[in-house]
Amino acid sequence: FIQKEYPDLKTLNPALPIYVRPSENASPFIAVRYDRGVYQKRSTADLSPAQISTSLKELSELSSQITASQSQKEASGGGAFKPAYIV
């Protein structure tokens, strides 16, 4: 997935850090950390490229939901959420 999709991911998201850490006997996963400590992790073991893309889209949509939720808190003095990176 990474070999095929990485160029498009970087083209569409040039400021988004993407880290790839190869390791023997490790289960593959996507981890997203948003500002203010919000963290999501999804396993990609045994998923097709289409399923991995779906997971990425869901995590991106979650960013919008977190931002919307935080906007309500901002009215009472909180800060905004922004996606930090995908691992």
Secondary structure, 3 states (H helix, E strand, C coil): CHHHHHHHHHHHCCCCCECCCCCCCCCCEEEEEEHHHCEEEEECCCCCHHHHHHHHHHHHHHHHHHHHHHHHHHCCCCCCCCEEEEC
